[in-house]
Amino acid sequence: MSKLDKKKAELNFWEKIFFALFAAIFGMAGWFSANYKNVDAAFLVAISVVFVFTILFVIVVYQKVKRLMDEIGDL
């Protein structure tokens, strides 16, 4: 497998992770908006923390995808 093929495969993996994280964010937002009145405050705090960390992870993955796209462009 050439270096270009390896980079493309890695890019494909990280793109899937990126879109899976977006799905998780929308899922958590939907759940939160539907159930925020019926759950304990500690659980709401926990899901809010997970929501924030998921958003931060999306930013990190986006930067990685962007860097990989630049590397593929240079090959």
Distance bins in CASP14 RR format, pairs under 12 A and 6 or more apart:
PFRMAT RR
TARGET T0000
AUTHOR 0000-0000-0000
RMODE 2
METHOD distances of the structure
MODEL  1
1 7 0 0 0 0 0 1 0 0 0 0 0
1 8 0 0 0 0 1 0 0 0 0 0 0
1 9 1 0 0 1 0 0 0 0 0 0 0
1 10 0 0 0 0 0 1 0 0 0 0 0
2 8 0 0 0 0 1 0 0 0 0 0 0
2 9 0 0 0 0 0 1 0 0 0 0 0
2 72 0 0 0 0 0 1 0 0 0 0 0
2 75 0 0 0 0 1 0 0 0 0 0 0
3 9 0 0 0 0 0 1 0 0 0 0 0
3 10 0 0 0 0 0 1 0 0 0 0 0
3 71 0 0 0 0 1 0 0 0 0 0 0
3 72 0 0 0 0 1 0 0 0 0 0 0
3 73 0 0 0 0 0 1 0 0 0 0 0
3 74 0 0 0 0 0 1 0 0 0 0 0
3 75 1 0 0 1 0 0 0 0 0 0 0
4 10 0 0 0 0 0 1 0 0 0 0 0
4 11 0 0 0 0 0 1 0 0 0 0 0
4 68 0 0 0 0 0 1 0 0 0 0 0
4 71 0 0 0 0 1 0 0 0 0 0 0
4 72 1 0 0 1 0 0 0 0 0 0 0
4 73 0 0 0 0 1 0 0 0 0 0 0
4 74 0 0 0 0 0 1 0 0 0 0 0
4 75 1 0 1 0 0 0 0 0 0 0 0
5 11 0 0 0 0 0 1 0 0 0 0 0
5 12 0 0 0 0 0 1 0 0 0 0 0
5 72 0 0 0 0 0 1 0 0 0 0 0
5 75 0 0 0 0 0 1 0 0 0 0 0
6 12 0 0 0 0 0 1 0 0 0 0 0
6 13 0 0 0 0 0 1 0 0 0 0 0
6 68 0 0 0 0 0 1 0 0 0 0 0
6 71 0 0 0 0 0 1 0 0 0 0 0
6 72 0 0 0 0 0 1 0 0 0 0 0
6 75 0 0 0 0 0 1 0 0 0 0 0
7 13 0 0 0 0 0 1 0 0 0 0 0
7 14 0 0 0 0 0 1 0 0 0 0 0
7 64 0 0 0 0 0 1 0 0 0 0 0
7 65 0 0 0 0 0 1 0 0 0 0 0
7 67 0 0 0 0 0 1 0 0 0 0 0
7 68 1 0 0 1 0 0 0 0 0 0 0
7 69 0 0 0 0 1 0 0 0 0 0 0
7 70 0 0 0 0 0 1 0 0 0 0 0
7 71 1 0 1 0 0 0 0 0 0 0 0
7 72 1 0 1 0 0 0 0 0 0 0 0
7 73 0 0 0 0 1 0 0 0 0 0 0
7 74 0 0 0 0 1 0 0 0 0 0 0
7 75 1 0 0 1 0 0 0 0 0 0 0
8 14 0 0 0 0 0 1 0 0 0 0 0
8 15 0 0 0 0 0 1 0 0 0 0 0
8 68 0 0 0 0 1 0 0 0 0 0 0
8 69 0 0 0 0 0 1 0 0 0 0 0
8 71 0 0 0 0 0 1 0 0 0 0 0
8 72 1 0 0 1 0 0 0 0 0 0 0
8 73 0 0 0 0 0 1 0 0 0 0 0
8 75 0 0 0 0 1 0 0 0 0 0 0
9 15 0 0 0 0 0 1 0 0 0 0 0
9 16 0 0 0 0 0 1 0 0 0 0 0
9 68 0 0 0 0 0 1 0 0 0 0 0
9 72 0 0 0 0 0 1 0 0 0 0 0
10 16 0 0 0 0 0 1 0 0 0 0 0
10 17 0 0 0 0 0 1 0 0 0 0 0
10 61 0 0 0 0 0 1 0 0 0 0 0
10 64 0 0 0 0 1 0 0 0 0 0 0
10 65 0 0 0 0 1 0 0 0 0 0 0
10 67 0 0 0 0 0 1 0 0 0 0 0
10 68 1 0 0 1 0 0 0 0 0 0 0
10 69 0 0 0 0 0 1 0 0 0 0 0
10 71 0 0 0 0 1 0 0 0 0 0 0
10 72 0 0 0 0 1 0 0 0 0 0 0
11 17 0 0 0 0 0 1 0 0 0 0 0
11 18 0 0 0 0 0 1 0 0 0 0 0
11 61 0 0 0 0 0 1 0 0 0 0 0
11 64 0 0 0 0 1 0 0 0 0 0 0
11 65 1 0 0 1 0 0 0 0 0 0 0
11 66 0 0 0 0 0 1 0 0 0 0 0
11 67 0 0 0 0 1 0 0 0 0 0 0
11 68 1 0 1 0 0 0 0 0 0 0 0
11 69 1 0 0 1 0 0 0 0 0 0 0
11 70 0 0 0 0 0 1 0 0 0 0 0
11 71 0 0 0 0 1 0 0 0 0 0 0
11 72 1 0 0 1 0 0 0 0 0 0 0
11 73 0 0 0 0 0 1 0 0 0 0 0
11 75 0 0 0 0 0 1 0 0 0 0 0
12 18 0 0 0 0 0 1 0 0 0 0 0
12 19 0 0 0 0 0 1 0 0 0 0 0
12 65 0 0 0 0 0 1 0 0 0 0 0
12 68 0 0 0 0 1 0 0 0 0 0 0
12 69 0 0 0 0 0 1 0 0 0 0 0
12 72 0 0 0 0 0 1 0 0 0 0 0
13 19 0 0 0 0 0 1 0 0 0 0 0
13 20 0 0 0 0 0 1 0 0 0 0 0
13 61 0 0 0 0 0 1 0 0 0 0 0
13 64 0 0 0 0 0 1 0 0 0 0 0
13 65 0 0 0 0 1 0 0 0 0 0 0
13 68 0 0 0 0 1 0 0 0 0 0 0
14 20 0 0 0 0 0 1 0 0 0 0 0
14 21 0 0 0 0 0 1 0 0 0 0 0
14 57 0 0 0 0 0 1 0 0 0 0 0
14 58 0 0 0 0 0 1 0 0 0 0 0
14 60 0 0 0 0 0 1 0 0 0 0 0
14 61 1 0 1 0 0 0 0 0 0 0 0
14 62 0 0 0 0 1 0 0 0 0 0 0
14 63 0 0 0 0 0 1 0 0 0 0 0
14 64 1 0 1 0 0 0 0 0 0 0 0
14 65 1 0 1 0 0 0 0 0 0 0 0
14 66 0 0 0 0 1 0 0 0 0 0 0
14 67 0 0 0 0 1 0 0 0 0 0 0
14 68 1 0 0 1 0 0 0 0 0 0 0
14 69 0 0 0 0 1 0 0 0 0 0 0
14 71 0 0 0 0 0 1 0 0 0 0 0
14 72 0 0 0 0 0 1 0 0 0 0 0
15 21 0 0 0 0 0 1 0 0 0 0 0
15 22 0 0 0 0 0 1 0 0 0 0 0
15 61 0 0 0 0 1 0 0 0 0 0 0
15 62 0 0 0 0 0 1 0 0 0 0 0
15 64 0 0 0 0 1 0 0 0 0 0 0
15 65 1 0 0 1 0 0 0 0 0 0 0
15 66 0 0 0 0 0 1 0 0 0 0 0
15 68 0 0 0 0 1 0 0 0 0 0 0
15 69 0 0 0 0 1 0 0 0 0 0 0
16 22 0 0 0 0 0 1 0 0 0 0 0
16 23 0 0 0 0 0 1 0 0 0 0 0
16 61 0 0 0 0 1 0 0 0 0 0 0
16 65 0 0 0 0 0 1 0 0 0 0 0
17 23 0 0 0 0 0 1 0 0 0 0 0
17 24 0 0 0 0 0 1 0 0 0 0 0
17 54 0 0 0 0 0 1 0 0 0 0 0
17 57 0 0 0 0 1 0 0 0 0 0 0
17 58 0 0 0 0 1 0 0 0 0 0 0
17 60 0 0 0 0 0 1 0 0 0 0 0
17 61 1 0 1 0 0 0 0 0 0 0 0
17 62 0 0 0 0 0 1 0 0 0 0 0
17 64 0 0 0 0 1 0 0 0 0 0 0
17 65 0 0 0 0 1 0 0 0 0 0 0
17 68 0 0 0 0 0 1 0 0 0 0 0
18 24 0 0 0 0 0 1 0 0 0 0 0
18 25 0 0 0 0 0 1 0 0 0 0 0
18 54 0 0 0 0 0 1 0 0 0 0 0
18 57 0 0 0 0 1 0 0 0 0 0 0
18 58 1 0 0 1 0 0 0 0 0 0 0
18 59 0 0 0 0 0 1 0 0 0 0 0
18 60 0 0 0 0 1 0 0 0 0 0 0
18 61 1 0 1 0 0 0 0 0 0 0 0
18 62 1 0 0 1 0 0 0 0 0 0 0
18 63 0 0 0 0 0 1 0 0 0 0 0
18 64 0 0 0 0 1 0 0 0 0 0 0
18 65 1 0 1 0 0 0 0 0 0 0 0
18 66 0 0 0 0 0 1 0 0 0 0 0
18 68 0 0 0 0 0 1 0 0 0 0 0
18 69 0 0 0 0 0 1 0 0 0 0 0
19 25 0 0 0 0 0 1 0 0 0 0 0
19 26 0 0 0 0 0 1 0 0 0 0 0
19 58 0 0 0 0 1 0 0 0 0 0 0
19 61 0 0 0 0 1 0 0 0 0 0 0
19 62 0 0 0 0 0 1 0 0 0 0 0
19 65 0 0 0 0 0 1 0 0 0 0 0
20 26 0 0 0 0 0 1 0 0 0 0 0
20 27 0 0 0 0 0 1 0 0 0 0 0
20 54 0 0 0 0 0 1 0 0 0 0 0
20 57 0 0 0 0 0 1 0 0 0 0 0
20 58 0 0 0 0 1 0 0 0 0 0 0
20 61 0 0 0 0 1 0 0 0 0 0 0
21 27 0 0 0 0 0 1 0 0 0 0 0
21 28 0 0 0 0 0 1 0 0 0 0 0
21 50 0 0 0 0 0 1 0 0 0 0 0
21 51 0 0 0 0 0 1 0 0 0 0 0
21 53 0 0 0 0 0 1 0 0 0 0 0
21 54 1 0 1 0 0 0 0 0 0 0 0
21 55 0 0 0 0 1 0 0 0 0 0 0
21 56 0 0 0 0 0 1 0 0 0 0 0
21 57 1 0 0 1 0 0 0 0 0 0 0
21 58 1 0 1 0 0 0 0 0 0 0 0
21 59 0 0 0 0 1 0 0 0 0 0 0
21 60 0 0 0 0 1 0 0 0 0 0 0
21 61 1 0 0 1 0 0 0 0 0 0 0
21 62 0 0 0 0 1 0 0 0 0 0 0
21 64 0 0 0 0 0 1 0 0 0 0 0
21 65 0 0 0 0 0 1 0 0 0 0 0
22 28 0 0 0 0 0 1 0 0 0 0 0
22 29 0 0 0 0 0 1 0 0 0 0 0
22 54 0 0 0 0 1 0 0 0 0 0 0
22 55 0 0 0 0 1 0 0 0 0 0 0
22 57 0 0 0 0 0 1 0 0 0 0 0
22 58 1 0 0 1 0 0 0 0 0 0 0
22 59 0 0 0 0 0 1 0 0 0 0 0
22 61 0 0 0 0 1 0 0 0 0 0 0
22 62 0 0 0 0 0 1 0 0 0 0 0
23 29 0 0 0 0 0 1 0 0 0 0 0
23 30 0 0 0 0 0 1 0 0 0 0 0
23 54 0 0 0 0 0 1 0 0 0 0 0
23 58 0 0 0 0 0 1 0 0 0 0 0
24 30 0 0 0 0 0 1 0 0 0 0 0
24 31 0 0 0 0 0 1 0 0 0 0 0
24 47 0 0 0 0 0 1 0 0 0 0 0
24 50 0 0 0 0 1 0 0 0 0 0 0
24 51 0 0 0 0 1 0 0 0 0 0 0
24 53 0 0 0 0 0 1 0 0 0 0 0
24 54 1 0 1 0 0 0 0 0 0 0 0
24 55 0 0 0 0 0 1 0 0 0 0 0
24 57 0 0 0 0 1 0 0 0 0 0 0
24 58 0 0 0 0 1 0 0 0 0 0 0
24 61 0 0 0 0 0 1 0 0 0 0 0
25 31 0 0 0 0 0 1 0 0 0 0 0
25 32 0 0 0 0 0 1 0 0 0 0 0
25 47 0 0 0 0 0 1 0 0 0 0 0
25 50 0 0 0 0 1 0 0 0 0 0 0
25 51 1 0 0 1 0 0 0 0 0 0 0
25 52 0 0 0 0 0 1 0 0 0 0 0
25 53 0 0 0 0 0 1 0 0 0 0 0
25 54 1 0 1 0 0 0 0 0 0 0 0
25 55 1 0 0 1 0 0 0 0 0 0 0
25 56 0 0 0 0 0 1 0 0 0 0 0
25 57 0 0 0 0 1 0 0 0 0 0 0
25 58 1 0 0 1 0 0 0 0 0 0 0
25 59 0 0 0 0 0 1 0 0 0 0 0
25 61 0 0 0 0 0 1 0 0 0 0 0
26 32 0 0 0 0 0 1 0 0 0 0 0
26 33 0 0 0 0 0 1 0 0 0 0 0
26 51 0 0 0 0 0 1 0 0 0 0 0
26 54 0 0 0 0 0 1 0 0 0 0 0
26 55 0 0 0 0 0 1 0 0 0 0 0
26 58 0 0 0 0 0 1 0 0 0 0 0
27 33 0 0 0 0 1 0 0 0 0 0 0
27 34 0 0 0 0 1 0 0 0 0 0 0
27 35 0 0 0 0 0 1 0 0 0 0 0
27 47 0 0 0 0 0 1 0 0 0 0 0
27 50 0 0 0 0 0 1 0 0 0 0 0
27 51 0 0 0 0 1 0 0 0 0 0 0
27 54 0 0 0 0 0 1 0 0 0 0 0
28 34 0 0 0 0 0 1 0 0 0 0 0
28 35 0 0 0 0 0 1 0 0 0 0 0
28 36 0 0 0 0 0 1 0 0 0 0 0
28 44 0 0 0 0 0 1 0 0 0 0 0
28 46 0 0 0 0 0 1 0 0 0 0 0
28 47 1 0 0 1 0 0 0 0 0 0 0
28 48 0 0 0 0 1 0 0 0 0 0 0
28 49 0 0 0 0 0 1 0 0 0 0 0
28 50 1 0 0 1 0 0 0 0 0 0 0
28 51 1 0 1 0 0 0 0 0 0 0 0
28 52 0 0 0 0 0 1 0 0 0 0 0
28 53 0 0 0 0 0 1 0 0 0 0 0
28 54 1 0 0 1 0 0 0 0 0 0 0
28 55 0 0 0 0 1 0 0 0 0 0 0
29 35 0 0 0 0 0 1 0 0 0 0 0
29 36 0 0 0 0 0 1 0 0 0 0 0
29 47 0 0 0 0 1 0 0 0 0 0 0
29 48 0 0 0 0 0 1 0 0 0 0 0
29 50 0 0 0 0 0 1 0 0 0 0 0
29 51 1 0 0 1 0 0 0 0 0 0 0
29 52 0 0 0 0 0 1 0 0 0 0 0
29 54 0 0 0 0 0 1 0 0 0 0 0
29 55 0 0 0 0 0 1 0 0 0 0 0
30 36 0 0 0 0 1 0 0 0 0 0 0
30 47 0 0 0 0 0 1 0 0 0 0 0
30 51 0 0 0 0 0 1 0 0 0 0 0
31 38 0 0 0 0 0 1 0 0 0 0 0
31 39 0 0 0 0 1 0 0 0 0 0 0
31 43 0 0 0 0 0 1 0 0 0 0 0
31 44 0 0 0 0 0 1 0 0 0 0 0
31 47 1 0 0 1 0 0 0 0 0 0 0
31 48 0 0 0 0 0 1 0 0 0 0 0
31 50 0 0 0 0 0 1 0 0 0 0 0
31 51 0 0 0 0 1 0 0 0 0 0 0
32 38 0 0 0 0 0 1 0 0 0 0 0
32 39 0 0 0 0 1 0 0 0 0 0 0
32 43 0 0 0 0 0 1 0 0 0 0 0
32 44 1 0 0 1 0 0 0 0 0 0 0
32 45 0 0 0 0 0 1 0 0 0 0 0
32 46 0 0 0 0 0 1 0 0 0 0 0
32 47 1 0 0 1 0 0 0 0 0 0 0
32 48 1 0 0 1 0 0 0 0 0 0 0
32 50 0 0 0 0 0 1 0 0 0 0 0
32 51 1 0 0 1 0 0 0 0 0 0 0
33 44 0 0 0 0 0 1 0 0 0 0 0
33 47 0 0 0 0 0 1 0 0 0 0 0
33 51 0 0 0 0 0 1 0 0 0 0 0
35 43 0 0 0 0 1 0 0 0 0 0 0
35 44 0 0 0 0 1 0 0 0 0 0 0
35 47 0 0 0 0 1 0 0 0 0 0 0
36 43 0 0 0 0 1 0 0 0 0 0 0
36 44 1 0 0 1 0 0 0 0 0 0 0
36 45 0 0 0 0 0 1 0 0 0 0 0
36 47 0 0 0 0 1 0 0 0 0 0 0
36 48 0 0 0 0 1 0 0 0 0 0 0
36 51 0 0 0 0 0 1 0 0 0 0 0
37 44 0 0 0 0 1 0 0 0 0 0 0
38 44 0 0 0 0 0 1 0 0 0 0 0
39 45 0 0 0 0 0 1 0 0 0 0 0
39 46 0 0 0 0 1 0 0 0 0 0 0
39 47 0 0 0 0 1 0 0 0 0 0 0
39 48 0 0 0 0 0 1 0 0 0 0 0
40 46 0 0 0 0 1 0 0 0 0 0 0
40 47 0 0 0 0 0 1 0 0 0 0 0
41 47 0 0 0 0 0 1 0 0 0 0 0
41 48 0 0 0 0 0 1 0 0 0 0 0
42 48 0 0 0 0 0 1 0 0 0 0 0
42 49 0 0 0 0 0 1 0 0 0 0 0
43 49 0 0 0 0 0 1 0 0 0 0 0
43 50 0 0 0 0 0 1 0 0 0 0 0
44 50 0 0 0 0 0 1 0 0 0 0 0
44 51 0 0 0 0 0 1 0 0 0 0 0
45 51 0 0 0 0 0 1 0 0 0 0 0
45 52 0 0 0 0 0 1 0 0 0 0 0
46 52 0 0 0 0 0 1 0 0 0 0 0
46 53 0 0 0 0 0 1 0 0 0 0 0
47 53 0 0 0 0 0 1 0 0 0 0 0
47 54 0 0 0 0 0 1 0 0 0 0 0
48 54 0 0 0 0 0 1 0 0 0 0 0
48 55 0 0 0 0 0 1 0 0 0 0 0
49 55 0 0 0 0 0 1 0 0 0 0 0
49 56 0 0 0 0 0 1 0 0 0 0 0
50 56 0 0 0 0 0 1 0 0 0 0 0
50 57 0 0 0 0 0 1 0 0 0 0 0
51 57 0 0 0 0 0 1 0 0 0 0 0
51 58 0 0 0 0 0 1 0 0 0 0 0
52 58 0 0 0 0 0 1 0 0 0 0 0
52 59 0 0 0 0 0 1 0 0 0 0 0
53 59 0 0 0 0 0 1 0 0 0 0 0
53 60 0 0 0 0 0 1 0 0 0 0 0
54 60 0 0 0 0 0 1 0 0 0 0 0
54 61 0 0 0 0 0 1 0 0 0 0 0
55 61 0 0 0 0 0 1 0 0 0 0 0
55 62 0 0 0 0 0 1 0 0 0 0 0
56 62 0 0 0 0 0 1 0 0 0 0 0
56 63 0 0 0 0 0 1 0 0 0 0 0
57 63 0 0 0 0 0 1 0 0 0 0 0
57 64 0 0 0 0 0 1 0 0 0 0 0
58 64 0 0 0 0 0 1 0 0 0 0 0
58 65 0 0 0 0 0 1 0 0 0 0 0
59 65 0 0 0 0 0 1 0 0 0 0 0
59 66 0 0 0 0 0 1 0 0 0 0 0
60 66 0 0 0 0 0 1 0 0 0 0 0
60 67 0 0 0 0 0 1 0 0 0 0 0
61 67 0 0 0 0 0 1 0 0 0 0 0
61 68 0 0 0 0 0 1 0 0 0 0 0
62 68 0 0 0 0 0 1 0 0 0 0 0
62 69 0 0 0 0 0 1 0 0 0 0 0
63 69 0 0 0 0 0 1 0 0 0 0 0
63 70 0 0 0 0 0 1 0 0 0 0 0
64 70 0 0 0 0 0 1 0 0 0 0 0
64 71 0 0 0 0 0 1 0 0 0 0 0
65 71 0 0 0 0 0 1 0 0 0 0 0
65 72 0 0 0 0 0 1 0 0 0 0 0
66 72 0 0 0 0 0 1 0 0 0 0 0
66 73 0 0 0 0 0 1 0 0 0 0 0
67 73 0 0 0 0 0 1 0 0 0 0 0
67 74 0 0 0 0 0 1 0 0 0 0 0
68 74 0 0 0 0 0 1 0 0 0 0 0
68 75 0 0 0 0 0 1 0 0 0 0 0
69 75 0 0 0 0 0 1 0 0 0 0 0
END
